């Protein structure tokens, strides 16, 4: 399974705009989870952790071990999710957006309008 949605990555600098990202739900250890170049793979389907692609890391200045905050719209409300960066993958993009990979169950809870393939 692969879940796809859009989200906004809240950047640490107060004056920085948020970064639009593709939020991808994957099953840890299964096809769809990208191999990491730095750090480790996702641990479990319930973990509050992410793998970011190299482009996301460069644009956000996030590193393995950092916490990140995603903003997603649920109906008419913005919801915020804080997750730990556990790995950085090579330049993975989805729909021309930087990509963030989360365990599928985490994606299901946070995706704004979930679509499954």
Phi and psi in degrees as a GROMACS rama.xvg file:
@    title "Ramachandran Plot"
@    xaxis  label "Phi"
@    yaxis  label "Psi"
@TYPE xy
-138.75  123.7  UNK-2
-104.109  139.429  UNK-3
-127.32  140.566  UNK-4
-161.772  173.422  UNK-5
-111.303  150.602  UNK-6
-150.079  170.882  UNK-7
-116.555  126.986  UNK-8
-89.3265  120.139  UNK-9
-78.6895  118.513  UNK-10
-82.7522  146.869  UNK-11
-61.8291  -36.5743  UNK-12
-66.6794  129.996  UNK-13
-59.9686  -32.3068  UNK-14
-94.1063  1.07683  UNK-15
-83.276  138.903  UNK-16
-71.5288  160.466  UNK-17
-71.9707  160.892  UNK-18
-108.989  120.526  UNK-19
-72.0348  131.028  UNK-20
-133.912  157.124  UNK-21
-86.0114  124.714  UNK-22
-99.7402  112.736  UNK-23
-114.489  124.725  UNK-24
-93.5536  124.151  UNK-25
-130.327  160.123  UNK-26
-93.0063  120.663  UNK-27
-53.8307  133.376  UNK-28
79.6002  3.55156  UNK-29
-114.416  164.917  UNK-30
-55.4058  139.161  UNK-31
112.613  -31.7163  UNK-32
-79.4363  122.478  UNK-33
-73.9342  148.216  UNK-34
-69.2771  139.068  UNK-35
-88.4907  146.139  UNK-36
-96.3062  -22.8799  UNK-37
-144.322  137.773  UNK-38
91.046  -141.868  UNK-39
-140.083  170.995  UNK-40
-75.6948  168.749  UNK-41
-64.136  145.431  UNK-42
-88.7203  -54.4495  UNK-43
-138.827  169.796  UNK-44
-72.7107  -14.8398  UNK-45
-103.282  -1.54189  UNK-46
-66.7138  145.072  UNK-47
-95.0492  63.6404  UNK-48
-140.375  163.09  UNK-49
-139.834  155.652  UNK-50
-110.547  129.378  UNK-51
-108.106  152.631  UNK-52
-82.5481  164.395  UNK-53
-56.7358  -38.3262  UNK-54
-63.6158  -41.3927  UNK-55
-62.9213  -43.5019  UNK-56
-61.0879  -44.579  UNK-57
-65.7821  -42.5743  UNK-58
-75.7223  -28.6354  UNK-59
-102.107  -15.1857  UNK-60
65.9438  21.9561  UNK-61
-80.0989  148.835  UNK-62
-131.048  166.777  UNK-63
-56.6395  132.041  UNK-64
99.2533  -18.6337  UNK-65
-72.931  155.782  UNK-66
-97.6463  142.256  UNK-67
-126.423  158.089  UNK-68
-120.886  127.393  UNK-69
-105.591  139.659  UNK-70
-111.41  124.918  UNK-71
-128.857  150.581  UNK-72
-96.6944  121.753  UNK-73
-109.952  101.419  UNK-74
70.2366  -113.921  UNK-75
-108.615  1.91521  UNK-76
-106.698  143.14  UNK-77
-86.611  132.795  UNK-78
-116.387  147.657  UNK-79
-119.531  137.185  UNK-80
-128.898  128.244  UNK-81
-106.007  125.963  UNK-82
-135.915  154.963  UNK-83
-95.7064  134.946  UNK-84
-77.6297  117.504  UNK-85
-108.951  -16.4677  UNK-86
-155.471  157.528  UNK-87
-124.821  124.385  UNK-88
-96.7807  165.916  UNK-89
-63.329  179.399  UNK-90
-59.1563  67.4555  UNK-91
-82.6957  129.486  UNK-92
-131.791  156.505  UNK-93
-136.279  125.666  UNK-94
53.4142  41.8074  UNK-95
63.4883  16.7316  UNK-96
-113.073  149.474  UNK-97
-57.1338  150.441  UNK-98
-115.766  144.104  UNK-99
-127.013  126.702  UNK-100
-106.835  129.026  UNK-101
-127.369  156.396  UNK-102
-57.4926  146.22  UNK-103
-56.0657  -42.2236  UNK-104
-66.5279  -34.9441  UNK-105
-65.6557  -40.8356  UNK-106
-62.2446  -44.6239  UNK-107
-57.9497  -39.443  UNK-108
-73.6781  -26.9909  UNK-109
-109.961  -16.7262  UNK-110
-66.9748  137.294  UNK-111
-67.303  -50.167  UNK-112
-135.867  79.3006  UNK-113
-56.8778  135.761  UNK-114
-128.883  128.346  UNK-115
-107.917  148.893  UNK-116
